[in-house]
Amino acid sequence: MNPHLLEERVATVNGGRDLADPARARLRAHKATADACRRRAAERRAELERALAGGTTGDALDLMLELDALTEPRTPRYGDAQPV
């Protein structure tokens, strides 16, 4: 999710103190995880560029697989290849 949109969502959680604090904490934890994934993906992209420039295809393949796992939206698809 876009970091700006996620921050807006965190700011909109309101209500009673008992309701808002746990909800805000969950959203902040989600944002921290999303930020960490974005940083890791950026690091892996830079490593992939270096690996491809140096011709180390084994490392490049591993990096591409990790990037795919970090960035590919996981939408369930069925026989007709249409998302549900």
DSSP file (Angstrom, degrees, kcal/mol; ACC not computed):
  #  RESIDUE AA STRUCTURE BP1 BP2  ACC     N-H-->O    O-->H-N    N-H-->O    O-->H-N    TCO  KAPPA ALPHA  PHI   PSI    X-CA   Y-CA   Z-CA
    1    1 A M              0   0    0      0, 0.0     5,-0.0     0, 0.0     0, 0.0   0.000 360.0 360.0 360.0 145.6    0.0    0.0    0.0
    2    2 A N     >  -     0   0    0      1,-0.1     4,-2.5     2,-0.0     5,-0.2  -0.358 360.0-133.3 -56.2 129.2    1.1    3.5   -0.7
    3    3 A P  H  > S+     0   0    0      0, 0.0     4,-2.3     0, 0.0     5,-0.2   0.862 105.1  52.2 -57.7 -37.0    2.9    4.9    2.4
    4    4 A H  H  > S+     0   0    0      2,-0.2     4,-2.1     1,-0.2     5,-0.1   0.930 110.7  46.8 -65.4 -45.1    1.0    8.2    2.3
    5    5 A L  H  > S+     0   0    0      1,-0.2     4,-2.1     2,-0.2    -1,-0.2   0.894 111.5  51.9 -63.7 -39.3   -2.4    6.4    2.1
    6    6 A L  H  X S+     0   0    0     -4,-2.5     4,-2.1     1,-0.2    -1,-0.2   0.911 108.5  50.4 -63.8 -41.9   -1.4    4.1    4.9
    7    7 A E  H  X S+     0   0    0     -4,-2.3     4,-2.0     1,-0.2    -1,-0.2   0.886 109.1  52.4 -63.0 -38.5   -0.5    7.1    7.1
    8    8 A E  H  X S+     0   0    0     -4,-2.1     4,-1.2     1,-0.2    -1,-0.2   0.902 107.7  51.8 -62.7 -40.2   -3.8    8.7    6.3
    9    9 A R  H  X S+     0   0    0     -4,-2.1     4,-0.6     1,-0.2     3,-0.4   0.907 108.0  51.5 -63.2 -41.6   -5.6    5.5    7.4
   10   10 A V  H >< S+     0   0    0     -4,-2.1     3,-0.9     1,-0.2    -1,-0.2   0.911 109.0  51.3 -60.7 -42.1   -3.7    5.5   10.7
   11   11 A A  H 3< S+     0   0    0     -4,-2.0    -1,-0.2     1,-0.2    -2,-0.2   0.748 104.2  58.3 -68.8 -23.7   -4.8    9.1   11.3
   12   12 A T  H 3< S+     0   0    0     -4,-1.2     2,-0.6    -3,-0.4    -1,-0.2   0.601  76.5 106.2 -85.7  -9.6   -8.5    8.4   10.7
   13   13 A V    <<  +     0   0    0     -3,-0.9     2,-0.3    -4,-0.6    11,-0.0  -0.579  47.4 144.3 -73.2 117.4   -8.8    5.7   13.4
   14   14 A N        +     0   0    0     -2,-0.6     2,-0.3     9,-0.0    -2,-0.1  -0.793   5.9  97.3-141.0-175.3  -10.8    7.4   16.2
   15   15 A G  S    S-     0   0    0     -2,-0.3    -2,-0.0     4,-0.1     0, 0.0  -0.872  77.4  -4.9 126.5-162.8  -13.3    6.5   18.8
   16   16 A G  S >> S-     0   0    0     -2,-0.3     4,-2.9     1,-0.1     3,-0.6  -0.225  71.7-110.0 -63.1 156.2  -13.1    5.6   22.4
   17   17 A R  H 3> S+     0   0    0      1,-0.3     4,-1.8     2,-0.2    -1,-0.1   0.875 118.3  53.1 -56.8 -40.9   -9.6    5.2   23.9
   18   18 A D  H 34 S+     0   0    0      1,-0.2    -1,-0.3     2,-0.2    -2,-0.0   0.840 115.9  40.1 -65.9 -32.4  -10.0    1.4   24.3
   19   19 A L  H <> S+     0   0    0     -3,-0.6     4,-1.4     2,-0.1    -2,-0.2   0.906 115.9  47.3 -81.4 -44.6  -11.0    1.1   20.6
   20   20 A A  H  X S+     0   0    0     -4,-2.9     4,-3.2     1,-0.2     5,-0.3   0.897 104.3  56.8 -71.6 -42.5   -8.6    3.5   19.0
   21   21 A D  H  X S+     0   0    0     -4,-1.8     4,-2.4    -5,-0.3    -1,-0.2   0.929 110.5  41.8 -61.5 -48.9   -5.3    2.6   20.7
   22   22 A P  H  > S+     0   0    0      0, 0.0     4,-2.3     0, 0.0    -1,-0.2   0.903 116.7  50.0 -64.2 -37.8   -5.2   -1.1   19.6
   23   23 A A  H  X S+     0   0    0     -4,-1.4     4,-2.4     2,-0.2    -2,-0.2   0.932 112.1  47.0 -65.7 -44.4   -6.5   -0.2   16.1
   24   24 A R  H  X S+     0   0    0     -4,-3.2     4,-2.8     1,-0.2     5,-0.2   0.904 110.9  52.9 -62.0 -40.8   -3.8    2.4   15.7
   25   25 A A  H  X S+     0   0    0     -4,-2.4     4,-2.2    -5,-0.3    -1,-0.2   0.905 109.6  48.3 -62.7 -41.3   -1.1    0.0   17.0
   26   26 A R  H  X S+     0   0    0     -4,-2.3     4,-2.3     2,-0.2    -1,-0.2   0.920 112.9  47.8 -65.0 -42.9   -2.2   -2.6   14.5
   27   27 A L  H  X S+     0   0    0     -4,-2.4     4,-2.7     2,-0.2    -2,-0.2   0.905 111.7  49.8 -65.1 -40.2   -2.1    0.0   11.7
   28   28 A R  H  X S+     0   0    0     -4,-2.8     4,-2.5     2,-0.2    -1,-0.2   0.894 110.8  50.1 -64.9 -38.6    1.3    1.2   12.8
   29   29 A A  H  X S+     0   0    0     -4,-2.2     4,-2.1     2,-0.2    -2,-0.2   0.904 111.2  49.0 -65.1 -40.3    2.7   -2.3   12.9
   30   30 A H  H  X S+     0   0    0     -4,-2.3     4,-2.7     2,-0.2    -2,-0.2   0.918 111.3  49.6 -63.6 -43.1    1.3   -2.9    9.4
   31   31 A K  H  X S+     0   0    0     -4,-2.7     4,-2.8     2,-0.2    -2,-0.2   0.910 109.5  51.3 -62.8 -42.3    2.9    0.3    8.2
   32   32 A A  H  X S+     0   0    0     -4,-2.5     4,-2.2     2,-0.2    -1,-0.2   0.901 111.9  47.3 -61.9 -40.6    6.3   -0.7    9.7
   33   33 A T  H  X S+     0   0    0     -4,-2.1     4,-2.3     2,-0.2    -2,-0.2   0.922 112.3  48.8 -66.4 -44.3    6.1   -4.1    8.0
   34   34 A A  H  X S+     0   0    0     -4,-2.7     4,-2.3     1,-0.2    -2,-0.2   0.905 111.6  50.1 -62.2 -41.6    5.2   -2.5    4.7
   35   35 A D  H  X S+     0   0    0     -4,-2.8     4,-2.4     2,-0.2    -1,-0.2   0.907 110.0  50.6 -62.6 -42.0    8.0    0.0    5.0
   36   36 A A  H  X S+     0   0    0     -4,-2.2     4,-2.5     1,-0.2    -2,-0.2   0.896 110.3  49.5 -63.9 -40.1   10.5   -2.8    5.8
   37   37 A C  H  X S+     0   0    0     -4,-2.3     4,-2.6     2,-0.2    -1,-0.2   0.905 110.1  50.9 -65.0 -41.0    9.3   -4.7    2.7
   38   38 A R  H  X S+     0   0    0     -4,-2.3     4,-2.2     2,-0.2    -2,-0.2   0.914 111.8  47.5 -62.3 -42.3    9.7   -1.6    0.5
   39   39 A R  H  X S+     0   0    0     -4,-2.4     4,-2.4     2,-0.2    -2,-0.2   0.930 112.7  48.7 -64.1 -44.7   13.3   -1.1    1.8
   40   40 A R  H  X S+     0   0    0     -4,-2.5     4,-2.7     1,-0.2    -2,-0.2   0.907 110.7  50.8 -62.5 -41.8   14.2   -4.8    1.3
   41   41 A A  H  X S+     0   0    0     -4,-2.6     4,-2.4     2,-0.2    -1,-0.2   0.910 110.3  49.5 -62.2 -41.9   12.8   -4.7   -2.2
   42   42 A A  H  X S+     0   0    0     -4,-2.2     4,-1.9     2,-0.2    -2,-0.2   0.909 112.0  48.3 -63.8 -41.4   14.8   -1.6   -3.0
   43   43 A E  H  X S+     0   0    0     -4,-2.4     4,-2.3     1,-0.2    -2,-0.2   0.921 112.3  48.8 -63.2 -43.4   18.0   -3.2   -1.6
   44   44 A R  H  X S+     0   0    0     -4,-2.7     4,-2.6     1,-0.2    -2,-0.2   0.865 107.9  54.3 -66.8 -35.9   17.3   -6.4   -3.6
   45   45 A R  H  X S+     0   0    0     -4,-2.4     4,-2.4     2,-0.2    -1,-0.2   0.922 109.6  47.6 -62.7 -42.6   16.7   -4.4   -6.8
   46   46 A A  H  X S+     0   0    0     -4,-1.9     4,-2.0     2,-0.2    -2,-0.2   0.916 113.0  48.4 -64.5 -42.1   20.1   -2.7   -6.4
   47   47 A E  H  X S+     0   0    0     -4,-2.3     4,-2.6     1,-0.2    -2,-0.2   0.890 110.1  52.8 -63.5 -38.7   21.8   -6.1   -5.8
   48   48 A L  H  X S+     0   0    0     -4,-2.6     4,-2.8     2,-0.2     5,-0.3   0.917 107.0  51.3 -63.4 -43.9   20.0   -7.5   -8.8
   49   49 A E  H  X S+     0   0    0     -4,-2.4     4,-2.1     1,-0.2    -1,-0.2   0.916 112.4  46.7 -59.4 -42.8   21.4   -4.7  -11.0
   50   50 A R  H  X S+     0   0    0     -4,-2.0     4,-1.8     2,-0.2    -2,-0.2   0.910 112.4  49.9 -65.4 -41.8   24.9   -5.4   -9.7
   51   51 A A  H  X>S+     0   0    0     -4,-2.6     5,-1.8     1,-0.2     4,-0.9   0.908 112.2  47.1 -64.8 -41.7   24.5   -9.1  -10.3
   52   52 A L  H  <5S+     0   0    0     -4,-2.8     3,-0.3     1,-0.2    -1,-0.2   0.869 111.1  51.6 -68.4 -35.7   23.2   -8.7  -13.8
   53   53 A A  H  <5S+     0   0    0     -4,-2.1    -1,-0.2    -5,-0.3    -2,-0.2   0.842 113.9  44.7 -67.8 -31.9   26.0   -6.2  -14.6
   54   54 A G  H  <5S-     0   0    0     -4,-1.8    -1,-0.2    -5,-0.2    -2,-0.2   0.538 110.4-121.3 -90.9  -7.1   28.6   -8.7  -13.3
   55   55 A G  T  <5 +     0   0    0     -4,-0.9     2,-1.4    -3,-0.3    -3,-0.2   0.673  61.2 144.7  79.8  17.5   27.0  -11.7  -15.1
   56   56 A T     >< +     0   0    0     -5,-1.8     4,-2.0     1,-0.2    -1,-0.2  -0.673  19.7 175.0 -89.9  86.3   26.4  -13.8  -12.0
   57   57 A T  H  > S+     0   0    0     -2,-1.4     4,-2.6     1,-0.2     5,-0.2   0.808  70.8  59.4 -67.9 -31.7   23.1  -15.4  -13.2
   58   58 A G  H  > S+     0   0    0      2,-0.2     4,-1.9     1,-0.2    -1,-0.2   0.941 110.3  42.1 -61.9 -46.8   22.7  -17.7  -10.2
   59   59 A D  H  > S+     0   0    0      1,-0.2     4,-2.4     2,-0.2    -2,-0.2   0.898 112.9  54.9 -64.7 -39.6   22.6  -14.8   -7.8
   60   60 A A  H  X S+     0   0    0     -4,-2.0     4,-2.6     1,-0.2    -2,-0.2   0.899 106.5  50.7 -62.0 -41.2   20.4  -12.9  -10.2
   61   61 A L  H  X S+     0   0    0     -4,-2.6     4,-2.4     2,-0.2    -1,-0.2   0.932 110.3  48.9 -64.1 -44.9   17.8  -15.6  -10.3
   62   62 A D  H  X S+     0   0    0     -4,-1.9     4,-2.1     1,-0.2    -1,-0.2   0.915 112.9  48.3 -59.1 -42.8   17.7  -15.9   -6.5
   63   63 A L  H  X S+     0   0    0     -4,-2.4     4,-2.7     2,-0.2    -2,-0.2   0.897 110.3  51.2 -65.7 -40.6   17.2  -12.1   -6.3
   64   64 A M  H  X S+     0   0    0     -4,-2.6     4,-2.4     1,-0.2    -1,-0.2   0.903 109.7  50.3 -64.2 -40.1   14.5  -12.1   -8.9
   65   65 A L  H  X S+     0   0    0     -4,-2.4     4,-2.0     2,-0.2    -1,-0.2   0.909 112.0  47.3 -64.0 -41.2   12.6  -14.8   -7.1
   66   66 A E  H  X S+     0   0    0     -4,-2.1     4,-2.0     2,-0.2    -2,-0.2   0.921 111.8  50.1 -66.5 -42.2   12.8  -12.8   -3.8
   67   67 A L  H  X S+     0   0    0     -4,-2.7     4,-2.2     1,-0.2     5,-0.3   0.900 108.8  52.9 -61.5 -39.8   11.7   -9.6   -5.5
   68   68 A D  H  X S+     0   0    0     -4,-2.4     4,-2.3     1,-0.2    -1,-0.2   0.917 109.8  47.9 -61.0 -42.9    8.8  -11.5   -7.1
   69   69 A A  H  < S+     0   0    0     -4,-2.0    -1,-0.2     1,-0.2    -2,-0.2   0.843 115.1  46.2 -66.7 -33.1    7.7  -12.7   -3.6
   70   70 A L  H  < S+     0   0    0     -4,-2.0    -2,-0.2    -5,-0.1    -1,-0.2   0.806 125.3  26.6 -78.2 -29.9    8.1   -9.2   -2.2
   71   71 A T  H  < S+     0   0    0     -4,-2.2    -2,-0.2    -5,-0.2    -3,-0.2   0.645  89.9 100.9-114.1 -17.6    6.3   -7.3   -4.9
   72   72 A E  S  < S-     0   0    0     -4,-2.3     2,-0.2    -5,-0.3    -4,-0.0  -0.583  70.6-128.0 -76.6 121.7    3.8   -9.6   -6.6
   73   73 A P        -     0   0    0      0, 0.0     2,-1.3     0, 0.0    -2,-0.1  -0.498  18.9-132.9 -66.1 135.5    0.2   -9.1   -5.4
   74   74 A R        +     0   0    0     -2,-0.2    -2,-0.0     2,-0.0     0, 0.0  -0.680  38.4 163.8 -95.8  85.0   -1.2  -12.4   -4.3
   75   75 A T        -     0   0    0     -2,-1.3     2,-0.1     8,-0.0    -3,-0.0  -0.891  41.3-117.6-100.8 124.1   -4.7  -12.5   -6.0
   76   76 A P        -     0   0    0      0, 0.0     8,-1.3     0, 0.0     2,-0.4  -0.374  34.9-169.0 -61.9 135.6   -6.2  -15.9   -6.1
   77   77 A R  B     -A   83   0A   0      6,-0.2     2,-0.2     7,-0.1    -3,-0.0  -0.947   4.3-162.7-126.1 148.2   -6.8  -17.0   -9.7
   78   78 A Y    >   -     0   0    0      4,-0.8     3,-3.1    -2,-0.4     4,-0.2  -0.533  49.4 -61.5-119.8-172.5   -8.7  -20.0  -11.0
   79   79 A G  T 3  S+     0   0    0      1,-0.3    -2,-0.0    -2,-0.2     0, 0.0   0.703 131.0  52.3 -47.7 -31.0   -8.8  -21.9  -14.2
   80   80 A D  T 3  S-     0   0    0      2,-0.2    -1,-0.3     1,-0.0    -3,-0.0   0.389 108.2-122.3 -90.1   6.0  -10.0  -18.9  -16.3
   81   81 A A    <   +     0   0    0     -3,-3.1    -2,-0.1     1,-0.2    -1,-0.0   0.663  68.4 134.3  63.4  18.9   -7.1  -16.7  -15.0
   82   82 A Q        -     0   0    0     -4,-0.2    -4,-0.8     1,-0.0    -1,-0.2  -0.844  59.8-116.7 -99.0 133.6   -9.5  -14.2  -13.7
   83   83 A P  B      A   77   0A   0      0, 0.0    -6,-0.2     0, 0.0    -1,-0.0  -0.334 360.0 360.0 -64.3 149.6   -9.0  -12.8  -10.2
   84   84 A V              0   0    0     -8,-1.3    -7,-0.1    -2,-0.0    -2,-0.0   0.431 360.0 360.0 -90.7 360.0  -11.8  -13.5   -7.7
